[in-house]
């Protein structure tokens, strides 16, 4: 069972990782966002699905 403390720790880590790229390379982030904005919905959905599956697999192995 997930505890609130674990959920908040996961959210905190998400915010830390989300902030790394704009902090270290803001120009690269802007170029990446322009590239992503030109992608089709299907490509973005596939990328999102792959990301979610990879996260679930990683979580499974970490929690073993």
C-alpha positions in Angstrom: 0.0 0.0 0.0 1.3 3.4 -0.9 1.7 5.8 1.9 1.2 9.6 1.6 4.8 10.1 2.5 6.0 7.9 -0.4 3.7 9.7 -2.8 4.9 13.1 -1.7 8.5 11.9 -2.0 7.9 10.7 -5.5 6.3 14.1 -6.4 9.3 15.9 -4.9 11.7 13.8 -7.0 9.6 14.4 -10.1 9.9 18.2 -9.6 13.7 17.9 -9.0 14.1 15.9 -12.2 11.8 18.2 -14.2 13.9 21.2 -13.1 17.3 19.8 -14.1 17.0 20.5 -17.9 15.8 24.1 -17.7 18.4 24.9 -15.1 21.3 23.3 -16.9 20.4 24.0 -20.6 17.4 26.4 -21.1 18.2 26.9 -24.8 18.2 23.1 -25.3 14.8 22.9 -23.6 13.4 25.6 -25.8 14.6 23.8 -28.9 13.2 20.5 -27.7 9.8 22.1 -26.9 9.6 23.6 -30.4 10.4 20.1 -31.9 7.8 18.4 -29.7 5.2 21.0 -30.6 5.6 20.0 -34.3 5.0 16.3 -33.6 1.6 14.7 -34.2 -0.8 13.5 -31.5 -0.1 9.9 -32.3 3.7 10.3 -31.9 3.2 12.1 -28.6 0.8 9.4 -27.3 3.3 6.7 -28.3 6.1 8.5 -26.5 3.9 9.0 -23.4 2.9 5.3 -23.4 6.5 4.2 -23.7 7.5 6.5 -20.8 4.7 5.2 -18.6 5.6 1.5 -19.3 9.3 2.2 -18.7 8.3 3.9 -15.4 6.1 1.1 -14.3 8.8 -1.5 -15.1 11.4 0.5 -13.2 9.1 0.9 -10.2 8.4 -2.9 -10.3 12.1 -3.7 -10.1 12.8 -1.0 -7.5 10.0 -2.2 -5.2 11.1 -5.9 -5.3 
